[in-house]
């Protein structure tokens, strides 16, 4: 006679199944974070972003496939730290925030097993192809628009921004999110848990590789370090300049000025020419260009290179502008970007060699869609790339977003 498993035993068993399955083992470490509780006090399931709670009756009503989907659903909220990252939209409308986060992860679960034979979603889940490729905030805004439209048509419930505003056919999800408990975590606790999540996902990615599984695109994006491109740009140029061997009182040292102590700052007299080469094939919009040039101006004022050689290029160098220490501030007003054809970076380093510019370093701004060749460079090169997940095999790459 087969002994019927308790709800708690079923939850444990399906955790083990998911951790041993190559397709889902990337989340094995996430399953181990926080506490997992089966209780009669929760109608379906709930998470506070750290701990997970499963309703006993609800668990017993589900097939194994749907229970696996439920477990994966709750833990994906943890993996992507939804209750911390999206607390801003929760403050605007808790119900729509719940739905927005659910739409994101339910598409991931569905894609992992479209037929739902091994891992499926319980009834009532928020699943809609129209939200594919969107983050929770984008979905939230669309849900808000739908809500406002229904309220204007007289279908709203009259609760304003705090109400759902959805008609009875709109799914609201099969679980609840304890945003209040999540908000009680201190900043230090949130930071520590974030590090634990990051470590768990990295270990899970290694485990998935060993078991022949794949790491999801969403996890890979989570594990991609977020780099402040402005700081990276400054650090790169500072590190390639020859030295800071002279003090000046013209710019007091900012580290001490807040304390009322005026000390000279250091400047380099040895910084040679700086080349900034900007892709004008149509891939760089005016907003990004303005931000980038503003940062370059600030760096030039601080580092004071011998000259700034500003190159605009598409399939060739279409414009070459030279700025000296006396007119760095005029860059934004006087520069005239040219180009707009195809994209080929090879002529840029050739142009630099042919013109005997001999720069100390080169900074290239591009979308990174360059085909097979990234050119041949004779000096330190930093690539500011506007497309995610593209890196140059040459020099240093930083995402400019």
N, C-alpha and C positions, 0 to 999 in steps of 0.2 A: 504494500500500500504506500503510495507516494504522499509524503507529508506536505501540506500546503505551506508555502513560504509566507512569512509575515510581510507587511508592507516595508518594514525596515530592511529585512533580508533581501527583498526584491530590489530595493534601491541600491544596496551594497553590491548585489550580483551584477546589476547593469552598469555600475561604475567600473567594475572589473572588466566587463565585456568591452566597454569603450576604451579603457586604457590598454587593452591588448590588441585592439583592432588597428592596423596600420593607418587607416583613414582618419582615425580620431585620437590616436595616441599622442598627437602633438599637444593635446590639452590635459595630459595625465597629471602634470604638476599643478594645473589650475584646480583639478578635482580635489587635490589634497590641501588646498588653502582654505582657511576658515573652518567653520563647523557645519556639518550636515545633520539636520534633525528631521525626523518624521514625527508629526504631531497631529492630534485631532483638532487643534486650534486654528489651523490654516485651511481654508476651503479648497484651494488648489495647490499653488506653490508661491513662494516669495523669496526674494533675495534683498539684502541690504548692500550688496556690492562686495561683501566679504563672506558672509554666511548664507547658507541656503536652507530653506524650510519646505518640506513636502507634506501636503495634507494626506493623512492615512487613507481616508475613503477615496480620495481622488486617485492615489497610487493604485489602489486595488481595482479601480474601474478601468485602468489602462492596460492595453496589450504591452508586451515587452518592447516592441518597436516604438510605440508612443511614449513609453516610460523613458527609453533611451533619448528620444527627442526632447522630452521635458528636462531631463538632467543636462543634456547638452545646451539647451536654451538658457537655463539658469546660470550655467558656468560660462557661457559666452558673455553674459552681462558682466561677470567678474573679469574675464580675460580682457575686455575692452574698456573696463572701468567706467561703464556707462553712468553710474550713479554719482560719479565725481565729475567726469568730463562734461556731462550735460545737465548739471544742476541749474544752470541758468534758464534753460527752457522749462525745467520742472517748476521753477518759481512763477513762470508765466501761466502754465496750464499743466497740472500733474498728469491728467488723463491723456492728453495729446502727447506729452513727453514719453509716457509709457508706451503708447502705440508706436511712436516714431522709432524708439529703440528696438521694439519687437520686430518691426518691418525689416530693419537692417539684418538682424541675426537670423530671422526665419528664412530669408532667402538663402543664406549660407547653408543652413540645415537642409533645406529643400534641395539645393544643388548637390549636396554630398550624397544624396540618395533620392533621386527624383521619383522613383516608384514607391518609396516609403516602406520597402519590404523589411529592412533591418532597422532603420532609424526614420521615424515619421513624426509629424507634428500632431498633437492632440487637437480635437475640434475646437474651433473658436480662435485659432491663432491668426495673427495679422500677417497675411501673405499676399503680395500683389506685385506683379512684374513691372508696373509703372514706376515703382520706386527703385528699380535696379540701378546700381552705381551711385546712389545718393547716400549721404551721411544723415545722421539723425536730425540735425538742425534743418537741413534742406527739406526733409520729409515733414518735419514739424510745421514749417512755414506753409507747406502745401495743405496740410491738415487744417491749419488755421484759416486759410483762404476758403476751404470747403465749408468750414464751420460758419464763417462770417456770411457766406453766400446763403446757406440754409437758414440762418437767423433772419436775414433780410427778406427771405421768401416766406417767413412766418413759421419755419419748421424748427427753430431753435427752442430751447427749453427755458429761455428767459434768464439764465444764470450768468449771462455776459461771458467774460473771458475765463471764468473759473469753471464753466459748465462744459459738457462734451460737445454739444451742438451737433452730434452725429445722429443720423436716423437709425432705426432699429436694425437695419441690415448691415451696418458698418461694424466689423469685428473690433472688439476692444482688448483682445488678448486673453490668454488663459491663466496668466499669473499676475502677481502684484509686485510692485517695487517699493521698498521701504526707504524712500528718500530722506525721511526725517532721521532715521537711524544712521544713514550714510553721512548726513550733515553734522552729526555729533562727533565724528572723527576729527581730531585736531589735524592741523596741516602736517605736523611731523608724522602722525600715524598714517595719513594718506600717502605721504612720500615714501614711508617705509613699506607700506603695502604695495605701492606702485613698483618698487624695486623687486619685491617678491614675485609679483606678477611677471615682470620683465624676465627675471631669472627662470621662472617656471616655463615661460614660452620658449626661451632659448634652449633650455634642456629638452623640452618637448620637440623642438625642431630637429635636434640631434637624434633623439629617439626615433622620430618618424623616418629620418634618413636611414637609420640602421635597419628598420623593419620594412623598408621598401615603400613607405608612405610619402606623401607630399605635404609640404607646409603651405597652408592656404595663403592666397595673395593678401588677405586682410591682416593675417598675422605677420607676414613679411613686412608690410607697411608699418605695423606697430613697432617692429623691431628695428626699423631704420632710424638711426639716430637723428634727432632734430637739431640741426646746427644753425646757429645764428650767422647768416651769410655775411652780415656786416662785420661781425667780430672776426670771422674767418678771413675776410678780405684784408682787414687791418693787420691781423697777425701775420698773414702771408707776406705782405709788403714790408712790414717791420722786420721780419726774420730774414728777408733777402737783402735789406739795405746793409751797407758795409759796417755801420757802427754809429753809436751816439757819443760823439767825442767832444762835444762842445756845449757849454751851458749858456742859456740866454734868460735875461730878466724880462724880455718882451712878452713871454708867455709864462706866468707863474706856474709852478708845479701844482696841478689840481689835486694831488693826493693830500697836500698839506694846507691848501688854501682855506678849507672849511674850518680848520682849527685856528685860523688867524695867523698862520705862519707863512710868510712869503719866501719861497725858495725858487731858484731858477730851474727851468725845465731843461731837459737835454734835447739836443737836436743833432741830426747827422749832417755833416758837411760832405759825406762821401756817397750819398745816395745818387746813383747815376740816373739815366733816363728810364722813365716808366712808360711802357706801351700798354694802352687799353684798346683792345680790338673788339668792336661791337658788330654782331650779326644783324644786318639790316635787310635780310631776305624776306622779311614780313612776319617772322616768328616772334619778334620782340615788340610788345605794345608800348605805347608812349608812357604809360604809368610805370612800368618796370624800368624803362630807359631813364626816366626822370629820377626815380629812386636811386638807381645805380650811379648815375652821374653826380648826384648830390653827395653820395657817399665818397666817390672818387675825389670830389672837390675838397671834402673835409680831410681826407687822408693826405692829399697834396699839401694842404695848409699845415698839417702836423709834421709830415715827413720831409717836405720840401725837396722833391727830386730835382735833378738838374733841369729836366723838362718833362712835360707830359706829351707823349705822342699819341694822339687819338685817331684811331683808324676805324672807318666804317667799311664793311665788306659784305658781299653776297657770293658771287663766283669770282670776284676780284676785289682788290682794294679800291673802293669807289670814292673815298674821301680821306684825306690825311690832313689833320689839323695839329699844330704845335702850340703849346701853351708854356709860358715861362713862369717863374715864381711871382712875377708882378701881375699876372692876369688870370690866375686860377679861378678867382671869383667871377670871372666873366664867361666861364664855360657855358653855363646854361643859356645865357643870352645870345652868345655869338656862334655856338656850334650849329652846324647845318648837316644833319645826317643825310646820307645818300645811299642808294642801293634799291633793292626790291626785286631782284632777279632770283635765281636759284641759290643753292647753298653749297659752297665748296671752300673749306678753310685752308686748303693747301697753299693757295697763292699768298696767304698772309705771312707765314714765316719766310717765304721766298722774297716777298717785298721787303721785309725787315732786313734780310741779308743784302739784297741788291742795293738798298738805300744806305747800307752801313750804319744803321741806327745804333746797334750795339746796346740794347737795353739791359738794365740790371735785372728786370723781370717783366713778364707779360701777363696781363689779365684779359681773358677772353669771355665775353658774354654771348651766349648762344642758347638755342633750345636743345642742342646736342644731337639733332637729327642730321648727322653728317655722312651717313653711309659708311663705307669701309675705312676711309682714311681720316686721321686726325692731324695730319701734317707732320713735318719734321722740325723740331724746335731746338734751338741752341742755348736756351737759358731757362731758368725756373719759370714754370707756367701754371697759372691758376685758372681753372674753368668755372665760371659762374653759369650753371645750367638751369634753365627755367622749367624743364620737364623732369618729373620725378623718376627715380630708378634708372637714370642714365648717368654713367660715369665715363670719364675719358681714360684710356689706357696710358696716357701721358700726363705727367704732372699731378696736380691736386684738383679734385672736383668738389664743388659745394653746390647744393641745391639753392637756387634763388627763387623763393616763393612770395 
